[in-house]
Structure formats: C-alpha cells, structure tokens
C-alpha cells in the first residue's frame, strides 16, 4: 500500500481458503490459529480495517481484542 495517501482507508479481507466447490472434502484450509498468529502484524501495518473469514470455521471472538488500532 506504498504511496497511498493517509486519508485513504486501507481495507483488507483475509480468507482461510476456498475450495473449487462448496464443502469439498480434503481441501486444505489455513490452520485454526492462522489469524491469531498474524493479528499483531496486521494491527501494526498500514491497514485501517480488516475483514476476517468466519463463515465455515468460526473464530474465537477473543481474536478481535488483538486488533487495537485496526477496525
């Protein structure tokens, strides 16, 4: 996001992976703790807002507390 003016909102969506078809068996998704491992890196980045995949595997809502600067 280099060169984007500070007044522009930077939004990022992070998926845990999508199969070719709904409910594909054996499709490798991100590890359950993947969001937890990157939360502080995202929070310390220039990203203003983050959207996290939560439709197939629900996240522990305590994860949201790790985003103190990011909406």
C-alpha positions as CSV (number, residue, x, y, z in Angstrom):
1,X,0.0,0.0,0.0
2,X,3.0,2.1,-0.5
3,X,2.2,5.6,-1.9
4,X,-1.5,5.6,-0.9
5,X,-2.3,8.8,0.8
6,X,-3.0,8.6,4.6
7,X,-6.6,9.9,4.1
8,X,-7.5,6.8,2.0
9,X,-9.0,4.0,4.0
10,X,-7.0,0.8,3.6
11,X,-9.2,-2.3,3.9
12,X,-8.1,-5.9,3.7
13,X,-10.1,-9.2,3.5
14,X,-8.4,-12.3,4.7
15,X,-9.8,-15.7,3.7
16,X,-8.9,-19.1,5.2
17,X,-9.1,-20.6,1.7
18,X,-11.8,-21.5,-0.7
19,X,-12.4,-24.9,-2.4
20,X,-13.4,-25.3,-6.0
21,X,-16.9,-26.3,-4.8
22,X,-18.8,-25.9,-1.6
23,X,-17.9,-28.4,1.1
24,X,-15.1,-30.1,-0.8
25,X,-13.6,-32.8,1.3
26,X,-9.8,-32.8,1.9
27,X,-9.4,-29.2,0.8
28,X,-6.6,-27.6,2.9
29,X,-7.7,-24.6,4.8
30,X,-5.5,-22.3,6.8
31,X,-4.5,-23.5,10.3
32,X,-7.0,-22.7,13.0
33,X,-4.5,-20.3,14.7
34,X,-3.5,-18.5,11.5
35,X,-5.4,-15.3,12.2
36,X,-4.1,-15.3,15.8
37,X,-0.5,-15.6,14.5
38,X,-0.9,-12.6,12.1
39,X,-3.2,-10.4,14.2
40,X,-0.4,-8.2,15.7
41,X,1.3,-7.9,12.3
42,X,-1.9,-6.7,10.7
43,X,-2.6,-4.3,13.6
44,X,0.9,-2.8,13.2
45,X,0.6,-2.4,9.5
46,X,-0.9,0.5,7.5
47,X,-4.2,-1.4,7.2
48,X,-7.1,0.5,8.7
49,X,-9.8,-2.1,8.5
50,X,-9.7,-5.9,8.3
51,X,-12.4,-8.4,7.4
52,X,-11.8,-12.0,8.5
53,X,-13.3,-15.2,7.1
54,X,-15.7,-16.7,9.6
55,X,-18.4,-18.5,7.6
56,X,-17.1,-22.1,7.7
57,X,-15.0,-22.1,10.8
58,X,-15.9,-19.7,13.5
59,X,-13.2,-17.7,15.2
60,X,-12.8,-17.3,18.9
61,X,-14.1,-13.7,19.5
62,X,-11.1,-13.0,21.7
63,X,-9.2,-12.6,18.5
64,X,-10.9,-9.3,18.0
65,X,-9.2,-7.9,21.1
66,X,-5.8,-8.2,19.4
67,X,-6.9,-5.5,16.9
68,X,-6.4,-2.3,19.0
69,X,-5.6,0.0,16.1
70,X,-7.3,-1.7,13.2
71,X,-11.1,-1.5,12.9
